[in-house]
Each structure stands twice: as C-alpha cells, then as structure tokens.
Amino acid sequence: MSKLIAVWGPTGAPGRTTVAINLAAELAEQGQRVLLIDADSYGGAIAPLLGLVDEAAGFAAACRLAESGALTEDELIRLSHAIPAGAGELDVLSGIVRSDRWPELSAERVKKVLALAMENWDAVVVDVGFNLETDEEITSDLFAPRRNASTLTVLKQADCIIEVAGADALGIARFIRAHDVLVENFPDSLRVIVLNKVRSGLDARGTAQAAATLSRFAGLHEVYELPADDKAITASFASGKPLSTSAKNSKLRKQFVSLAAIFQPVSAITAAKQNRFVRSRKQASPSEQSELHQDSA
C-alpha cells in the first residue's frame, strides 16, 4: 500500500487539488486514517475549496514546530481540521494562502513533518505545486530557502505520484513536457496518470482523444479518466465538501472510488505481486505491458 501519495500536475490548473481532496476523502471512506496536506508553495487552494477560514496555515505551523523539535502527533492534530468525508473523516493541514510565506516550507522542515505524518496516519495525501525547477540553486546562496523545495521534497519521499493532466489540447501539451521533466528527476517513482475533465462525444480534435494522445506521444498506456461533471463539482464547491458528501451518486465520484481502490490496504503477498508487476511494466515494451496486464487480472 502506498503510504505517502503526492498529487502533482503541470501549470494551468489541471485539477490536482480537486483530485487530492477527493482521493483523500475516498481513502477515509474506506476506513483509513488519512491526513491531507497542502504543500503548494505558490499558494494553497485546499482550505478555500473546503470552506476553511484558516490564516494560520497548518502546514507552515507544523514546519516551524518540526524545526524546533517540538512537533508531535498531538500538535499535528491540533493544527489540522477534521473534515467529514461520507462515512469517514479526514484530517487536513491547510497550506499557505499568501505566496510570500514560501520560505517557511524548507526541505528539512517538510521532510520532518512527512516522517511524523507517515508514522501516525494510514495514508498521507499531499497536494504539491506545479514547478519542478531546480536551477534556483544556481542563483541563490547555498543555504538559502528554495521556492520549490516543498514540492521536490514531497515528490522525492512519495511512495506514489499521481500525475494530473487536463483533458484539452493545451493541458495535454503542457503535461507531456512537464511529465518528461518529472521522470528525469524521479526516474524510479511509481506513477499513476489521471486525465481530468474528460468530455465525451467530441470530434477527433476533442478531449475524447486525449488518452490516445498520451499513449502515442508520451508512451502512457494506462490512464484513469475523470469525466467533466460540472454539476457535481459545483455542488462540491458550493458546500465546501468532498464529492463523497456533496454528490455521492455522481459519475465523477464513482471514478474517484475506483481510483482510491488501488490504494486499499493489501496483504504482504499481494503487495509483493503488485511490486513485481510494476517493475515488470517499467521494463516491458507496450505489447509486453498488455500481456502483463492480462496476466495480473
């Protein structure tokens, strides 16, 4: 089972925060103890989407306590918000609302918060920023804070990275370019590709061909598609609640249930089989990957 799940996507608002919130909610619905963290150093969006008025920024406060050695499980609980998620409940550490507070999210601080979270929660879902640039190290002092340190640290520590792509021409183009950078920086990471806002019934230029485009130009053959469901999303935003509470019977919510199913707790034997399957897929050709998929079914 993946303990630390990072949700990442390129610039252009592909919907990574929506994915992070609803994935965390579905994991909580399974009965897991889930912590949702907003680690976007360019400005958090989880608190506004969940209707949380929180100028304190729980994640930044946790980072400060981690540096002083005063961070404990009780402090993490105190700094987080308990959010109903259908039949479950999840804990939320809100992010920075003012982007000028990014120096509070240093790499060492973030690493310590993640370590404590993974010790005490069944699953930790982290919404990270879009920027993967590391060249800021060239232009700043060796010990100075890095704007992208929070994102890069989470991605490095993650057991699984969920990559979110917007299902339109610009979203796909941005995703393919950024995906190459992600793979270059984190070549051994386990990745799940999510194609968001998929609209059916379009012509050959429409988003109905987005998955085929990812397969042809990026070699990504397994993609989770999330339908464009404006009604469900509007209900979620208006109520400040995840889809499991605000639109539990919607098509979009059902797809999140399917996505969360791959992160259910599994036995050690099953986990070993899944790990072998993932390793085999990384080394196989597209035709061999198809055979592996059939064997694993």
C-alpha positions in Angstrom: 0.0 0.0 0.0 1.2 3.5 -0.8 1.7 5.4 2.4 2.6 8.8 1.0 0.7 9.9 -2.1 1.8 13.1 -3.9 -0.7 14.7 -6.3 1.1 16.8 -8.9 0.2 18.4 -12.2 1.7 21.0 -14.6 0.9 24.7 -14.7 -2.6 25.6 -15.9 -4.9 24.3 -13.2 -5.4 20.7 -14.4 -7.3 20.0 -11.2 -4.7 18.5 -8.9 -6.3 20.0 -5.8 -9.7 18.5 -6.6 -8.0 15.2 -7.2 -6.1 15.4 -3.9 -9.2 16.3 -1.9 -11.5 13.6 -3.3 -8.9 10.9 -3.3 -8.2 11.6 0.4 -11.9 11.6 1.1 -12.4 8.2 -0.5 -9.5 6.7 1.4 -11.1 8.0 4.6 -14.3 6.4 3.4 -12.5 3.1 3.3 -11.9 3.4 7.0 -8.3 4.5 6.8 -6.9 7.3 8.9 -6.0 9.9 6.3 -4.1 13.2 6.5 -4.4 15.6 3.6 -1.6 18.2 3.3 -1.5 21.3 1.2 2.2 21.8 0.4 1.9 24.1 -2.6 4.5 26.8 -2.1 2.8 29.1 -4.6 -0.4 29.4 -2.6 -2.7 26.7 -1.1 -6.1 26.0 -2.6 -7.4 23.2 -0.3 -8.7 25.5 2.5 -10.8 27.7 0.2 -12.3 24.7 -1.6 -13.2 23.1 1.7 -14.6 26.3 3.1 -11.9 26.6 5.8 -11.1 30.1 7.1 -7.5 29.5 8.2 -4.9 32.3 8.1 -2.7 30.2 10.4 -1.7 27.8 7.6 -1.5 24.5 9.5 1.3 23.0 7.3 3.5 26.0 7.7 3.0 26.0 11.5 3.8 22.3 11.6 7.0 23.0 9.6 8.1 25.6 12.2 7.5 23.2 15.1 9.4 20.5 13.3 12.5 22.7 13.0 12.4 23.4 16.8 11.9 19.7 17.6 8.5 20.4 19.2 6.3 18.7 16.6 4.3 15.7 17.9 1.2 13.8 16.8 -0.9 15.8 19.2 0.4 19.0 17.7 -0.4 17.8 14.1 -3.9 17.0 15.2 -4.3 20.4 16.9 -3.1 22.2 13.7 -5.3 20.2 11.4 -9.1 20.4 10.6 -11.3 17.3 10.8 -13.4 17.2 7.7 -16.4 14.8 7.2 -16.0 12.6 4.2 -19.0 10.4 3.6 -18.9 7.7 6.2 -15.4 8.7 7.2 -13.4 11.7 8.3 -10.1 13.1 7.2 -7.6 15.5 8.8 -6.5 18.5 6.8 -3.3 20.6 7.2 -4.1 23.8 5.2 -1.5 25.5 3.1 -0.1 29.0 2.8 -2.6 31.4 1.4 -0.1 34.2 0.9 2.6 33.1 -1.5 5.3 35.2 0.1 5.3 32.8 3.0 7.0 30.1 1.0 10.4 30.3 2.9 8.6 28.7 5.8 8.4 25.4 3.8 12.1 24.4 3.7 13.2 21.0 2.6 14.3 19.8 6.1 11.1 21.0 7.8 8.9 19.4 5.2 10.8 16.1 5.5 10.3 16.0 9.2 6.6 16.7 9.0 6.1 14.0 6.4 8.1 11.5 8.5 5.9 12.1 11.6 2.7 12.0 9.5 3.6 8.7 7.9 4.2 7.2 11.4 0.8 8.1 12.7 -1.6 8.1 9.7 -2.6 5.2 7.4 -2.3 7.4 4.3 -0.9 10.8 3.7 -2.1 12.7 0.6 -0.1 15.8 -0.4 -1.1 18.4 -2.9 2.1 19.9 -4.3 3.0 22.8 -6.6 3.5 22.6 -10.3 7.1 23.8 -10.6 9.9 21.2 -10.8 12.7 23.7 -11.5 15.9 23.2 -9.6 18.0 25.9 -11.2 17.2 28.3 -8.4 20.1 26.7 -6.6 22.5 28.3 -9.1 21.3 31.8 -8.4 20.9 31.8 -4.6 23.1 31.2 -1.6 23.8 27.5 -0.8 21.8 27.6 2.5 19.0 30.0 1.3 15.4 28.7 1.1 14.3 27.2 -2.2 10.9 28.2 -3.6 10.3 24.7 -5.0 11.8 22.8 -2.1 8.5 21.7 -0.7 7.3 20.2 -4.0 10.6 18.5 -4.7 10.9 17.1 -1.2 7.4 15.6 -1.3 7.9 14.1 -4.7 11.2 12.5 -3.6 9.7 11.0 -0.5 6.4 9.8 -2.1 5.5 6.2 -2.5 3.4 7.1 -5.4 3.0 10.2 -7.6 -0.4 10.9 -9.1 0.1 13.0 -12.2 -2.9 15.1 -13.2 -3.4 16.2 -16.8 -6.2 18.4 -18.1 -8.0 16.7 -21.0 -7.7 19.5 -23.6 -5.1 20.3 -26.2 -3.2 22.9 -24.1 -3.4 20.7 -21.0 -2.1 17.7 -22.8 0.8 19.6 -24.4 1.8 21.1 -21.0 1.5 17.7 -19.3 3.7 15.9 -21.8 6.5 18.4 -21.5 6.3 18.5 -17.7 6.0 14.7 -17.4 9.4 14.3 -19.1 11.0 16.6 -16.5 9.3 14.6 -13.7 10.5 11.3 -15.0 14.0 12.7 -15.4 14.1 14.0 -11.8 12.4 11.0 -10.3 13.0 8.0 -12.6 12.2 5.3 -10.1 9.0 6.7 -8.8 5.7 4.8 -9.0 3.3 6.9 -11.0 -0.4 6.9 -11.7 -1.7 9.1 -14.6 -5.1 10.8 -14.2 -6.8 12.5 -17.1 -9.1 15.1 -15.7 -12.2 16.8 -17.2 -12.8 14.3 -19.9 -15.8 15.2 -22.1 -17.4 12.5 -24.3 -19.0 12.9 -27.7 -16.4 15.2 -29.2 -14.8 15.0 -32.7 -11.3 13.8 -33.4 -9.8 17.1 -32.1 -11.7 16.9 -28.8 -10.8 15.6 -25.4 -12.2 12.1 -26.3 -8.8 11.6 -28.0 -6.7 12.8 -25.0 -5.9 9.3 -23.7 -4.8 8.2 -27.2 -2.6 11.2 -27.5 -0.9 10.4 -24.2 -0.4 6.8 -25.4 1.0 7.9 -28.7 3.3 10.8 -27.8 4.2 10.0 -24.2 4.1 6.2 -24.1 1.5 6.3 -21.3 -0.9 3.5 -21.9 -2.8 3.2 -18.6 -4.7 6.3 -17.7 -7.5 6.9 -15.2 -10.1 9.1 -16.8 -12.2 11.5 -14.7 -15.3 12.8 -16.5 -16.2 16.5 -16.7 -19.1 16.7 -14.3 -19.9 20.4 -13.8 -22.9 19.7 -11.7 -21.0 17.6 -9.2 -18.1 20.0 -9.0 -20.4 23.0 -8.5 -22.2 21.2 -5.6 -18.8 20.3 -4.0 -17.5 23.9 -4.3 -20.8 25.4 -3.1 -21.0 23.2 0.0 -17.2 23.1 0.7 -17.4 19.3 1.0 -15.8 16.4 -1.0 -17.9 14.6 -3.6 -18.4 11.7 -1.2 -20.7 14.0 0.8 -21.9 16.6 -1.7 -22.5 14.4 -4.8 -22.1 10.8 -3.7 -24.0 9.3 -6.6 -22.3 11.3 -9.4 -20.3 9.7 -12.2 -17.2 11.7 -11.1 -17.4 10.5 -7.5 -17.7 6.9 -8.7 -14.5 7.3 -10.7 -12.7 8.6 -7.5 -13.9 5.4 -5.8 -12.2 3.4 -8.5 -9.1 5.5 -8.2 -8.9 5.1 -4.4 -9.4 1.3 -4.8 -5.8 0.9 -5.9 -4.6 2.3 -2.6 -6.6 -0.1 -0.4 -4.5 -1.9 2.2 -3.3 -5.2 0.9 -1.6 -8.3 2.3 2.2 -8.6 2.1 1.9 -11.4 -0.5 -0.4 -9.2 -2.7 1.9 -6.2 -2.3 4.8 -8.3 -3.4 2.9 -9.4 -6.5 1.9 -5.8 -7.3 5.5 -4.6 -6.9 6.8 -7.3 -9.3 4.0 -6.3 -11.8 5.0 -2.6 -11.6 8.7 -3.4 -12.0 8.0 -5.6 -15.0 5.8 -3.0 -16.7 8.6 -0.4 -16.4 10.9 -2.6 -18.4 8.5 -4.1 -20.9 7.5 -2.9 -24.3 3.9 -1.8 -25.0 2.9 -5.2 -26.3 4.5 -7.0 -23.3 2.9 -4.5 -21.0 -0.5 -5.5 -22.4 0.3 -9.2 -21.7 1.4 -8.4 -18.1 -1.8 -6.5 -17.5 -3.8 -9.5 -18.7 -1.8 -11.9 -16.5 -2.4 -9.7 -13.5 -6.2 -9.5 -14.0 
